[in-house]
Amino acid sequence: MSSTSIDDLLSFEEERPAPAERSRGGRAGRVFRTLAGVAAVVVVLVAGLRVVGLRVSLPVLVAGVVALFLVRRIVAALAPPPRPRSGGRVPAADDDGTWNWGARDALRAAINGWERPLDWAGKDRERFAERILPRIGELADERLRQRHGLTRESDPERARALLGDRLWTFLGTPSRRPPSPRDLAAIVAELEKL
């Protein structure tokens, strides 16, 4: 039996898009472009300062431009990701007080992770036994492991005593029909008492 934690079962992580590969040269190309940019800015600054009659030490000017490029790179790396163009909450200025239920968030994904299979297996005993019962068993094993240091498989007698006969029977013996929402709520309440 795989050991999946409750957090793993209820968590949702959006897949981050892979960073776009640069078609030109990778890291060496990036360094070359940065050096070319620094050189171009230094040449423009030297020409501009000479036009107005000022002379500045070349090493000081190069160091200042390199420092500006570094600060720019650091700020770009620390900037928050851009806001999504679609989905999410409506901006505060246009907020009408309603929630956009179509938006993807972790809580909604976790709820859907249970809601859809429960709805799908609501009337079909085989689907319930195949899809929902193993998930509830994983939750029970995780609760037992976290709170008591055992699982149903590692110490069945103690697990049965901790779970109680009703929950033990429910997890071990598939019923002839899926439980009603009231029965399922009672089973979840027993799980939460562990």
Contact map, one row per residue, 1 for C-alpha under 8 A:
11100000000000000000000000000000000000000000000000000000000000000000000000000000000000000000000000000000000000000000000000000000000000000000000000000000000000000000000000000000000000000000000000
11110000000000000000000000000000000000000000000000000000000000000000000000000000000000000000000000000000000000000000000000000000000000000000000000000000000000000000000000000000000000000000000000
11111000000000000000000000000000000000000000000000000000000000000000000000000000000000000000000000000000000000000000000000000000000000000100010000000000000000000000000000000000000000000000000000
01111101100000000000000000000000000000000000000000000000000000000000000000000000000000000000000000000000000000000000000000000000000000000100010000000000000000000000000000000000000000000000000000
00111111100000000000000000000000000000000000000000000000000000000000000000000000000000000000000000000000000000000000000000000000000000000110010000000000000000000000000000000000000000000000000000
00011111110000000000000000000000000000000000000000000000000000000000000000000000000000000000000000000000000000000000000000000000000000000010011000000000000000000000000000000000000000000000000000
00001111111000000000000000000000000000000000000000000000000000000000000000000000000000000000000000000000000000000000000000000000000000000000000000000000000000000000000000000000000000000000000000
00011111111000000000000000000000000000000000000000000000000000000000000000000000000000000000000000000000000000000000000000000000000000000000000000000000000000000000000000000000000000000000000000
00011111111000000000000000000000000000000000000000000000000000000000000000000000000000000000000000000000000001000000000000000000000000000000000000000000000000000000000000000000000000000000000000
00000111111100000000000000000000000000000000000000000000000000000000000000000000000000000000000000000000000001101000000000000000000000000000000000000000000000000000000000000000000000000000000000
00000011111110000000000000000000000000000000000000000000000000000000000000000000000000000000000000000000011011000000000000000000000000000000000000000000000000000000000000000000000000000000000000
00000000011111000000000000000000000000000000000000000000000000000000000000000000000000000000000000000000111011000000000000000000000000000000000000000000000000000000000000000000000000000000000000
00000000001111100000000000000000000000000000000000000000000000000000000000000000000000000000000000000000010000000000000000000000000000000000000000000000000000000000000000000000000000000000000000
00000000000111110000000000000000000000000000000000000000000000000000000000000000000000000000000000000000000000000000000000000000000000000000000000000000000000000000000000000000000000000000000000
00000000000011111000000000000000000000000000000000000000000000000000000000000000000000000000000000000000000000000000000000000000000000000000000000000000000000000000000000000000000000000000000000
00000000000001111100000000000000000000000000000000000000000000000000000000000000000000000000000000000000000000000000000000000000000000000000000000000000000000000000000000000000000000000000000000
00000000000000111110000000000000000000000000000000000000000000000000000000000000000000000000000000000000000000000000000000000000000000000000000000000000000000000000000000000000000000000000000000
00000000000000011111000000000000000000000000000000000000000000000000000000000000000000000000000000000000000000000000000000000000000000000000000000000000000000000000000000000000000000000000000000
00000000000000001111100000000000000000000000000000000000000000000000000000000000000000000000000000000000000000000000000000000000000000000000000000000000000000000000000000000000000000000000000000
00000000000000000111110000000000000000000000000000000000000000000000000000000000000000000000000000000000000000000000000000000000000000000000000000000000000000000000000000000000000000000000000000
00000000000000000011111001000000000000000000000000000000000000000000000000000000000000000000000000000000000000000000000000000000000000000000000000000000000000000000000000000000000000000000000000
00000000000000000001111111000000000000000000000000000000000000000000000000000000000000000000000000000000000000000000000000000000000000000000000000000000000000000000000000000000000000000000000000
00000000000000000000111111000000000000000000000000000000000000000000000000000000000000000000000000000000000000000000000000000000000000000000000000000000000000000000000000000000000000000000000000
00000000000000000000011111001000000000000000000000000000000000000000000000000000000000000000000000000000000000000000000000000000000000000000000000000000000000000000000000000000000000000000000000
00000000000000000000011111111100000000000000000000000000000000000000000000000000000000000000000000000000000000000000000000000000000000000000000000000000000000000000000000000000000000000000000000
00000000000000000000111111111100000000000000000000000000000000000000000000000000000000000000000000000000000000000000000000000000000000000000000000000000000000000000000000000000000000000000000000
00000000000000000000000011111110000000000000000000000000000000000000000000000000000000000000000000000000000000000000000000000000000000000000000000000000000000000000000000000000000000000000000000
00000000000000000000000011111111000000000000000000000000000000000000000000000000000000000000000000000000000000000000000000000000000000000000000000000000000000000000000000000000000000000000000000
00000000000000000000000111111111100000000000000000000000000000000000000000000000000000000000000000000000000000000000000000000000000000000000000000000000000000000000000000000000000000000000000000
00000000000000000000000011111111110000000000000000000000000000000000000000000000000000000000000000000000000000000000000000000000000000000000000000000000000000000000000000000000000000000000000000
00000000000000000000000000111111111000000000000000000000000000000000000000000000000000000000000000000000000000000000000000000000000000000000000000000000000000000000000000000000000000000000000000
00000000000000000000000000011111111100000000000000000000000000000000000000000000000000000000000000000000000000000000000000000000000000000000000000000000000000000000000000000000000000000000000000
00000000000000000000000000001111111110000000000000000000000000000000000000000000000000000000000000000000000000000000000000000000000000000000000000000000000000000000000000000000000000000000000000
00000000000000000000000000000111111111000000000000000000000000000000000000000000000000000000000000000000000000000000000000000000000000000000000000000000000000000000000000000000000000000000000000
00000000000000000000000000000011111111100000000000000000000000000000000000000000000000000000000000000000000000000000000000000000000000000000000000000000000000000000000000000000000000000000000000
00000000000000000000000000000001111111110000000000000000000000000000000000000000000000000000000000000000000000000000000000000000000000000000000000000000000000000000000000000000000000000000000000
00000000000000000000000000000000111111111000000000000000000000000000000000000000000000000000000000000000000000000000000000000000000000000000000000000000000000000000000000000000000000000000000000
00000000000000000000000000000000011111111100000000000000000001001100100000000000000000000000000000000000000000000000000000000000000000000000000000000000000000000000000000000000000000000000000000
00000000000000000000000000000000001111111110000000000000000000000000000000000000000000000000000000000000000000000000000000000000000000000000000000000000000000000000000000000000000000000000000000
00000000000000000000000000000000000111111111000000000000000000000000000000000000000000000000000000000000000000000000000000000000000000000000000000000000000000000000000000000000000000000000000000
00000000000000000000000000000000000011111111100000000000000000001000000000000000000000000000000000000000000000000000000000000000000000000000000000000000000000000000000000000000000000000000000000
00000000000000000000000000000000000001111111110000000000000011001000000000000000000000000000000000000000000000000000000000000000000000000000000000000000000000000000000000000000000000000000000000
00000000000000000000000000000000000000111111111000000000000000000000000000000000000000000000000000000000000000000000000000000000000000000000000000000000000000000000000000000000000000000000000000
00000000000000000000000000000000000000011111111100000000000000000000000000000000000000000000000000000000000000000000000000000000000000000000000000000000000000000000000000000000000000000000000000
00000000000000000000000000000000000000001111111110000000000000000000000000000000000000000000000000000000000000000000000000000000000000000000000000000000000000000000000000000000000000000000000000
00000000000000000000000000000000000000000111111111000011000000000000000000000000000000000000000000000000000000000000000000000000000000000000000000000000000000000000000000000000000000000000000000
00000000000000000000000000000000000000000011111111100000000000000000000000000000000000000000000000000000000000000000000000000000000000000000000000000000000000000000000000000000000000000000000000
00000000000000000000000000000000000000000001111111110000000000000000000000000000000000000000000000000000000000000000000000000000000000000000000000000000000000000000000000000000000000000000000000
00000000000000000000000000000000000000000000111111111111000000000000000000000000000000000000000000000000000000000000000000000000000000000000000000000000000000000000000000000000000000000000000000
00000000000000000000000000000000000000000000011111111110000000000000000000000000000000000000000000000000000000000000000000000000000000000000000000000000000000000000000000000000000000000000000000
00000000000000000000000000000000000000000000001111111100000000000000000000000000000000000000000000000000000000000000000000000000000000000000000000000000000000000000000000000000000000000000000000
00000000000000000000000000000000000000000000000111111100000000000000000000000000000000000000000000000000000000000000000000000000000000000000000000000000000000000000000000000000000000000000000000
00000000000000000000000000000000000000000000000011111110000000000000000000000000000000000000000000000000000000000000000000000000000000000000000000000000000000000000000000000000000000000000000000
00000000000000000000000000000000000000000000000011111111000000000000000000000000000000000000000000000000000000000000000000000000000000000000000000000000000000000000000000000000000000000000000000
00000000000000000000000000000000000000000000010011001111100000000000000000000000000000000000000000000000000000000000000000000000000000000000000000000000000000000000000000000000000000000000000000
00000000000000000000000000000000000000000000010010000111110110000000000000000000000000000000000000000000000000000000000000000000000000000000000000000000000000000000000000000000000000000000000000
00000000000000000000000000000000000000000000000000000011111110000000000000000000000000000000000000000000000000000000000000000000000000000000000000000000000000000000000000000000000000000000000000
00000000000000000000000000000000000000000000000000000001111111000000000000000000000000000000000000000000000000000000000000000000000000000000000000000000000000000000000000000000000000000000000000
00000000000000000000000000000000000000000000000000000000111111100000000000000000000000000000000000000000000000000000000000000000000000000000000000000000000000000000000000000000000000000000000000
00000000000000000000000000000000000000000000000000000001111111110000000000000000000000000000000000000000000000000000000000000000000000000000000000000000000000000000000000000000000000000000000000
00000000000000000000000000000000000000000100000000000001111111111000000000000000000000000000000000000000000000000000000000000000000000000000000000000000000000000000000000000000000000000000000000
00000000000000000000000000000000000001000100000000000000011111111100000000000000000000000000000000000000000000000000000000000000000000000000000000000000000000000000000000000000000000000000000000
00000000000000000000000000000000000000000000000000000000001111111110000000000000000000000000000000000000000000000000000000000000000000000000000000000000000000000000000000000000000000000000000000
00000000000000000000000000000000000000000000000000000000000111111111000000000000000000000000000000000000000000000000000000000000000000000000000000000000000000000000000000000000000000000000000000
00000000000000000000000000000000000001001100000000000000000011111111100000000000000000000000000000000000000000000000000000000000000000000000000000000000000000000000000000000000000000000000000000
00000000000000000000000000000000000001000000000000000000000001111111110000000000000000000000000000000000000000000000000000000000000000000000000000000000000000000000000000000000000000000000000000
00000000000000000000000000000000000000000000000000000000000000111111111000000000000000000000000000000000000000000000000000000000000000000000000000000000000000000000000000000000000000000000000000
00000000000000000000000000000000000000000000000000000000000000011111111100000000000000000000000000000000000000000000000000000000000000000000000000000000000000000000000000000000000000000000000000
00000000000000000000000000000000000001000000000000000000000000001111111110000000000000000000000000000000000000000000000000000000000000000000000000000000000000000000000000000000000000000000000000
00000000000000000000000000000000000000000000000000000000000000000111111111000000000000000000000000000000000000000000000000000000000000000000000000000000000000000000000000000000000000000000000000
00000000000000000000000000000000000000000000000000000000000000000011111111100000000000000000000000000000000000000000000000000000000000000000000000000000000000000000000000000000000000000000000000
00000000000000000000000000000000000000000000000000000000000000000001111111110000000000000000000000000000000000000000000000000000000000000000000000000000000000000000000000000000000000000000000000
00000000000000000000000000000000000000000000000000000000000000000000111111111000000000000000000000000000000000000000000000000000000000000000000000000000000000000000000000000000000000000000000000
00000000000000000000000000000000000000000000000000000000000000000000011111111100000000000000000000000000000000000000000000000000000000000000000000000000000000000000000000000000000000000000000000
00000000000000000000000000000000000000000000000000000000000000000000001111111110000000000000000000000000000000000000000000000000000000000000000000000000000000000000000000000000000000000000000000
00000000000000000000000000000000000000000000000000000000000000000000000111111110000000000000000000000000000000000000000000000000000000000000000000000000000000000000000000000000000000000000000000
00000000000000000000000000000000000000000000000000000000000000000000000011111110000000000000000000000000000000000000000000000000000000000000000000000000000000000000000000000000000000000000000000
00000000000000000000000000000000000000000000000000000000000000000000000001111111000000000000000000000000000000000000000000000000000000000000000000000000000000000000000000000000000000000000000000
00000000000000000000000000000000000000000000000000000000000000000000000000111111100000000000000000000000000000000000000000000000000000000000000000000000000000000000000000000000000000000000000000
00000000000000000000000000000000000000000000000000000000000000000000000000000111110000000000000000000000000000000000000000000000000000000000000000000000000000000000000000000000000000000000000000
00000000000000000000000000000000000000000000000000000000000000000000000000000011111000000000000000000000000000000000000000000000000000000000000000000000000000000000000000000000000000000000000000
00000000000000000000000000000000000000000000000000000000000000000000000000000001111100000000000000000000000000000000000000000000000000000000000000000000000000000000000000000000000000000000000000
00000000000000000000000000000000000000000000000000000000000000000000000000000000111110000000000000000000000000000000000000000000000000000000000000000000000000000000000000000000000000000000000000
00000000000000000000000000000000000000000000000000000000000000000000000000000000011111110000000000000000000000000000000000000000000000000000000000000000000000000000000000000000000000000000000000
00000000000000000000000000000000000000000000000000000000000000000000000000000000001111100000000000000000000000000000000000000000000000000000000000000000000000000000000000000000000000000000000000
00000000000000000000000000000000000000000000000000000000000000000000000000000000000111110000000000000000000000000000000000000000000000000000000000000000000000000000000000000000000000000000000000
00000000000000000000000000000000000000000000000000000000000000000000000000000000000111111000000000010111000000000000000000000000000000000000000000000000000000000000000000000000000000000000000000
00000000000000000000000000000000000000000000000000000000000000000000000000000000000101111100000000010011100000000000000000000000000000000000000000000000000000000000000000000000000000000000000000
00000000000000000000000000000000000000000000000000000000000000000000000000000000000000111110000000110010000000000000000000000000000000000000000000000000000000000000000000000000000000000000000000
00000000000000000000000000000000000000000000000000000000000000000000000000000000000000011111011000010000000000000000000000000000000000000000000000000000000000000000000000000000000000000000000000
00000000000000000000000000000000000000000000000000000000000000000000000000000000000000001111111000000000000000000000000000000000000000000000000000000000000000000000000000000000000000000000000000
00000000000000000000000000000000000000000000000000000000000000000000000000000000000000000111111000000000000000000000000000000000000000000000000000000000000000000000000000000000000000000000000000
00000000000000000000000000000000000000000000000000000000000000000000000000000000000000000011111000000000000000000000000000000000000000000000000000000000000000000000000000000000000000000000000000
00000000000000000000000000000000000000000000000000000000000000000000000000000000000000000111111100000000000000000000000000000000000000000000000000000000000000000000000000000000000000000000000000
00000000000000000000000000000000000000000000000000000000000000000000000000000000000000000111111111000000000000000000000000000000000000000000000000000000000000000000000000000000000000000000000000
00000000000000000000000000000000000000000000000000000000000000000000000000000000000000000000011111000000000000000000000000000000000000000000000000000000000000000000000000000000000000000000000000
00000000000000000000000000000000000000000000000000000000000000000000000000000000000000000000001111100000000000000000000000000000000000000000000000000000000000000000000000000000000000000000000000
00000000000000000000000000000000000000000000000000000000000000000000000000000000000000000000001111110000000000000000000000000000000000000000000000000000000000000000000000000000000000000000000000
00000000000000000000000000000000000000000000000000000000000000000000000000000000000000001000000011111000000000000000000000000000000000000000000000000000000000000000000000000000000000000000000000
00000000000000000000000000000000000000000000000000000000000000000000000000000000000000111100000001111110000000000000000000000000000000000000000000000000000000000000000000000000000000000000000000
00000000000000000000000000000000000000000000000000000000000000000000000000000000000000000000000000111111000000000000000000000000000000000000000000000000000000000000000000000000000000000000000000
00000000000000000000000000000000000000000000000000000000000000000000000000000000000000100000000000011111000000000000000000000000000000000000000000000000000000000000000000000000000000000000000000
00000000000000000000000000000000000000000000000000000000000000000000000000000000000000111000000000011111100000000000000000000000000000000000000000000000000000000000000000000000000000000000000000
00000000000000000000000000000000000000000000000000000000000000000000000000000000000000110000000000001111110110000000000000000000000000000000000000000000000000000000000000000000000000000000000000
00000000000100000000000000000000000000000000000000000000000000000000000000000000000000010000000000000011111110000000000000000000000000000000000000000000000000000000000000000000000000000000000000
00000000001110000000000000000000000000000000000000000000000000000000000000000000000000000000000000000001111111000000000000000000000000000000000000000000000000000000000000000000000000000000000000
00000000001100000000000000000000000000000000000000000000000000000000000000000000000000000000000000000000111111100000000000000000000000000000000000000000000000000000000000000000000000000000000000
00000000000000000000000000000000000000000000000000000000000000000000000000000000000000000000000000000001111111110000000000000000000000000000000000000000000000000000000000000000000000000000000000
00000000001100000000000000000000000000000000000000000000000000000000000000000000000000000000000000000001111111111000000000000000000000000000000000000000000000000000000000000000000000000000000000
00000000111100000000000000000000000000000000000000000000000000000000000000000000000000000000000000000000011111111100000000000000000000000000000000000000000000000000000000000000000000000000000000
00000000010000000000000000000000000000000000000000000000000000000000000000000000000000000000000000000000001111111110000000000000000000000000000000000000000000000000000000000000000000000000000000
00000000000000000000000000000000000000000000000000000000000000000000000000000000000000000000000000000000000111111111000000000000000000000000000000000000000000000000000000000000000000000000000000
00000000010000000000000000000000000000000000000000000000000000000000000000000000000000000000000000000000000011111111100000000000000000000000000000000000000000000000000000000000000000000000000000
00000000000000000000000000000000000000000000000000000000000000000000000000000000000000000000000000000000000001111111110000000000000000000000000000000000000000000000000000000000000000000000000000
00000000000000000000000000000000000000000000000000000000000000000000000000000000000000000000000000000000000000111111111000000000000000000000000000000000000000000000000000000000000000000000000000
00000000000000000000000000000000000000000000000000000000000000000000000000000000000000000000000000000000000000011111111100000000000000000000000000000000000000000000000000000000000000000000000000
00000000000000000000000000000000000000000000000000000000000000000000000000000000000000000000000000000000000000001111111110000000001100000000000000000000000000000000000000000000000000000000000000
00000000000000000000000000000000000000000000000000000000000000000000000000000000000000000000000000000000000000000111111111000001000100000000000000000000000000000000000000000000000000000000000000
00000000000000000000000000000000000000000000000000000000000000000000000000000000000000000000000000000000000000000011111111000000000000000000000000000000000000000000000000000000000000000000000000
00000000000000000000000000000000000000000000000000000000000000000000000000000000000000000000000000000000000000000001111111100010000000000000000000000000000000000000000000000000000000000000000000
00000000000000000000000000000000000000000000000000000000000000000000000000000000000000000000000000000000000000000000111111111111001100000000000000000000000000000000000000000000010000000000000000
00000000000000000000000000000000000000000000000000000000000000000000000000000000000000000000000000000000000000000000011111111001000000000000000000000000000000000000000000000000010000000000000000
00000000000000000000000000000000000000000000000000000000000000000000000000000000000000000000000000000000000000000000000111111000000000000000000000000000000000000000000000000000110000000000000000
00000000000000000000000000000000000000000000000000000000000000000000000000000000000000000000000000000000000000000000000011111111000000000000000000000000000000000000000000000000110000000000000000
00000000000000000000000000000000000000000000000000000000000000000000000000000000000000000000000000000000000000000000000011111111100000000000000000000000000000000000000000000011110000000000000000
00000000000000000000000000000000000000000000000000000000000000000000000000000000000000000000000000000000000000000000000010011111110000000000000000000000000000000000000000000000000000000000000000
00000000000000000000000000000000000000000000000000000000000000000000000000000000000000000000000000000000000000000000000110011111111100000000000000000000000000000000000000000000000000000000000000
00000000000000000000000000000000000000000000000000000000000000000000000000000000000000000000000000000000000000000000010011011111111110000000000000000000000000000000000000000000010000000000000000
00000000000000000000000000000000000000000000000000000000000000000000000000000000000000000000000000000000000000000000000000001111111111000000000000000000000000000000000000000100000000000000000000
00000000000000000000000000000000000000000000000000000000000000000000000000000000000000000000000000000000000000000000000000000111111111000000000000000000000000000000000000000000000000000000000000
00000000000000000000000000000000000000000000000000000000000000000000000000000000000000000000000000000000000000000000100010000011111111100000000000000000000000000000000000000000000000000000000000
00000000000000000000000000000000000000000000000000000000000000000000000000000000000000000000000000000000000000000000110010000011111111110000000000000000000000000000000000000000000000000000000000
00000000000000000000000000000000000000000000000000000000000000000000000000000000000000000000000000000000000000000000000000000001111111111000000000000000000000000000000000100000000000000000000000
00000000000000000000000000000000000000000000000000000000000000000000000000000000000000000000000000000000000000000000000000000000111111111100000000000000000000000000000000000000000000000000000000
00000000000000000000000000000000000000000000000000000000000000000000000000000000000000000000000000000000000000000000000000000000001111111110000000000000000000000000000000000000000000000000000000
00000000000000000000000000000000000000000000000000000000000000000000000000000000000000000000000000000000000000000000000000000000000111111111000000000000000000000000000000100000000000000000000000
00000000000000000000000000000000000000000000000000000000000000000000000000000000000000000000000000000000000000000000000000000000000011111111100000000000000000000000000000100000000000000000000000
00111000000000000000000000000000000000000000000000000000000000000000000000000000000000000000000000000000000000000000000000000000000001111111110000000000000000000000000000000000000000000000000000
00001100000000000000000000000000000000000000000000000000000000000000000000000000000000000000000000000000000000000000000000000000000000111111111000000000000000000000000000000000000000000000000000
00000000000000000000000000000000000000000000000000000000000000000000000000000000000000000000000000000000000000000000000000000000000000011111111100000000000000000000000000000000000000000000001000
00000000000000000000000000000000000000000000000000000000000000000000000000000000000000000000000000000000000000000000000000000000000000001111111110000111000000000000000000000000000000000000000000
00111100000000000000000000000000000000000000000000000000000000000000000000000000000000000000000000000000000000000000000000000000000000000111111111000010000000000000000000000000000000000000000000
00000100000000000000000000000000000000000000000000000000000000000000000000000000000000000000000000000000000000000000000000000000000000000011111111110000000000000000000000000000000000000000001001
00000000000000000000000000000000000000000000000000000000000000000000000000000000000000000000000000000000000000000000000000000000000000000001111111111111000000100000000000000000000000000000000001
00000000000000000000000000000000000000000000000000000000000000000000000000000000000000000000000000000000000000000000000000000000000000000000111111111110000000000000000000000000000000000000000000
00000000000000000000000000000000000000000000000000000000000000000000000000000000000000000000000000000000000000000000000000000000000000000000011111111100000000000000000000000000000000000000000000
00000000000000000000000000000000000000000000000000000000000000000000000000000000000000000000000000000000000000000000000000000000000000000000001111111000000000000000000000000000000000000000000001
00000000000000000000000000000000000000000000000000000000000000000000000000000000000000000000000000000000000000000000000000000000000000000000001111111100000000000000000000000000000000000000000000
00000000000000000000000000000000000000000000000000000000000000000000000000000000000000000000000000000000000000000000000000000000000000000000000111111110000000000000000000000000000000000000000000
00000000000000000000000000000000000000000000000000000000000000000000000000000000000000000000000000000000000000000000000000000000000000000000100111011111011000100000000000000000000000000000000000
00000000000000000000000000000000000000000000000000000000000000000000000000000000000000000000000000000000000000000000000000000000000000000000110110001111111100100000000000000000000000000000000000
00000000000000000000000000000000000000000000000000000000000000000000000000000000000000000000000000000000000000000000000000000000000000000000100100000111111100110000000000000000000000000000000000
00000000000000000000000000000000000000000000000000000000000000000000000000000000000000000000000000000000000000000000000000000000000000000000000000000011111100000000000000000000000000000000000000
00000000000000000000000000000000000000000000000000000000000000000000000000000000000000000000000000000000000000000000000000000000000000000000000000000111111100000000000000000000000000000000000000
00000000000000000000000000000000000000000000000000000000000000000000000000000000000000000000000000000000000000000000000000000000000000000000000000000111111111100000000000000000000000000000000000
00000000000000000000000000000000000000000000000000000000000000000000000000000000000000000000000000000000000000000000000000000000000000000000000000000011111111110000000000000000000000000000000000
00000000000000000000000000000000000000000000000000000000000000000000000000000000000000000000000000000000000000000000000000000000000000000000000000000000001111111000000000000000000000000000000000
00000000000000000000000000000000000000000000000000000000000000000000000000000000000000000000000000000000000000000000000000000000000000000000000000000000001111111100000000000000000000000000000000
00000000000000000000000000000000000000000000000000000000000000000000000000000000000000000000000000000000000000000000000000000000000000000000000100000111001111111110000000000000000000000000000000
00000000000000000000000000000000000000000000000000000000000000000000000000000000000000000000000000000000000000000000000000000000000000000000000000000001000111111111100100000000000000000000000000
00000000000000000000000000000000000000000000000000000000000000000000000000000000000000000000000000000000000000000000000000000000000000000000000000000000000011111111100000000000000000000000000000
00000000000000000000000000000000000000000000000000000000000000000000000000000000000000000000000000000000000000000000000000000000000000000000000000000000000001111111000000000000000000000000000001
00000000000000000000000000000000000000000000000000000000000000000000000000000000000000000000000000000000000000000000000000000000000000000000000000000000000000111111111100000000000000000000011001
00000000000000000000000000000000000000000000000000000000000000000000000000000000000000000000000000000000000000000000000000000000000000000000000000000000000000011111111100000000000000000000000000
00000000000000000000000000000000000000000000000000000000000000000000000000000000000000000000000000000000000000000000000000000000000000000000000000000000000000011011111110000000000000000000000000
00000000000000000000000000000000000000000000000000000000000000000000000000000000000000000000000000000000000000000000000000000000000000000000000000000000000000000011111111000000000000000000000000
00000000000000000000000000000000000000000000000000000000000000000000000000000000000000000000000000000000000000000000000000000000000000000000000000000000000000000011111111100000000000000010010000
00000000000000000000000000000000000000000000000000000000000000000000000000000000000000000000000000000000000000000000000000000000000000000000000000000000000000010011111111110000000000000000000000
00000000000000000000000000000000000000000000000000000000000000000000000000000000000000000000000000000000000000000000000000000000000000000000000000000000000000000000111111111000000000000000000000
00000000000000000000000000000000000000000000000000000000000000000000000000000000000000000000000000000000000000000000000000000000000000000000000000000000000000000000011111111110000000000000000000
00000000000000000000000000000000000000000000000000000000000000000000000000000000000000000000000000000000000000000000000000000000000010011000000000000000000000000000001111111100000000000000000000
00000000000000000000000000000000000000000000000000000000000000000000000000000000000000000000000000000000000000000000000000000000000000000000000000000000000000000000000111111100000000000000000000
00000000000000000000000000000000000000000000000000000000000000000000000000000000000000000000000000000000000000000000000000000000000000000000000000000000000000000000000011111110000000000000000000
00000000000000000000000000000000000000000000000000000000000000000000000000000000000000000000000000000000000000000000000000000000100000000000000000000000000000000000000001111111000000000000000000
00000000000000000000000000000000000000000000000000000000000000000000000000000000000000000000000000000000000000000000000000001000000000000000000000000000000000000000000001001111111000000000000000
00000000000000000000000000000000000000000000000000000000000000000000000000000000000000000000000000000000000000000000000000001000000000000000000000000000000000000000000000000111110000000000000000
00000000000000000000000000000000000000000000000000000000000000000000000000000000000000000000000000000000000000000000000000111000000000000000000000000000000000000000000000000011111000000000000000
00000000000000000000000000000000000000000000000000000000000000000000000000000000000000000000000000000000000000000000000011111001000000000000000000000000000000000000000000000011111100000000000000
00000000000000000000000000000000000000000000000000000000000000000000000000000000000000000000000000000000000000000000000000000000000000000000000000000000000000000000000000000010111111110000000000
00000000000000000000000000000000000000000000000000000000000000000000000000000000000000000000000000000000000000000000000000000000000000000000000000000000000000000000000000000000011111110000000000
00000000000000000000000000000000000000000000000000000000000000000000000000000000000000000000000000000000000000000000000000000000000000000000000000000000000000000000000000000000001111111000000000
00000000000000000000000000000000000000000000000000000000000000000000000000000000000000000000000000000000000000000000000000000000000000000000000000000000000000000000000000000000001111111100000000
00000000000000000000000000000000000000000000000000000000000000000000000000000000000000000000000000000000000000000000000000000000000000000000000000000000000000000000000000000000001111111110000000
00000000000000000000000000000000000000000000000000000000000000000000000000000000000000000000000000000000000000000000000000000000000000000000000000000000000000000000000000000000001111111111000000
00000000000000000000000000000000000000000000000000000000000000000000000000000000000000000000000000000000000000000000000000000000000000000000000000000000000000000000000000000000000011111111100000
00000000000000000000000000000000000000000000000000000000000000000000000000000000000000000000000000000000000000000000000000000000000000000000000000000000000000000000000000000000000001111111110000
00000000000000000000000000000000000000000000000000000000000000000000000000000000000000000000000000000000000000000000000000000000000000000000000000000000000000000000001000000000000000111111111000
00000000000000000000000000000000000000000000000000000000000000000000000000000000000000000000000000000000000000000000000000000000000000000000000000000000000000000000000000000000000000011111111100
00000000000000000000000000000000000000000000000000000000000000000000000000000000000000000000000000000000000000000000000000000000000000000000000000000000000000000000000000000000000000001111111110
00000000000000000000000000000000000000000000000000000000000000000000000000000000000000000000000000000000000000000000000000000000000000000000000000000000000000000010001000000000000000000111111111
00000000000000000000000000000000000000000000000000000000000000000000000000000000000000000000000000000000000000000000000000000000000000000001001000000000000000000010000000000000000000000011111111
00000000000000000000000000000000000000000000000000000000000000000000000000000000000000000000000000000000000000000000000000000000000000000000000000000000000000000000000000000000000000000001111111
00000000000000000000000000000000000000000000000000000000000000000000000000000000000000000000000000000000000000000000000000000000000000000000000000000000000000000000000000000000000000000000111111
00000000000000000000000000000000000000000000000000000000000000000000000000000000000000000000000000000000000000000000000000000000000000000000001100100000000000000110000000000000000000000000011111
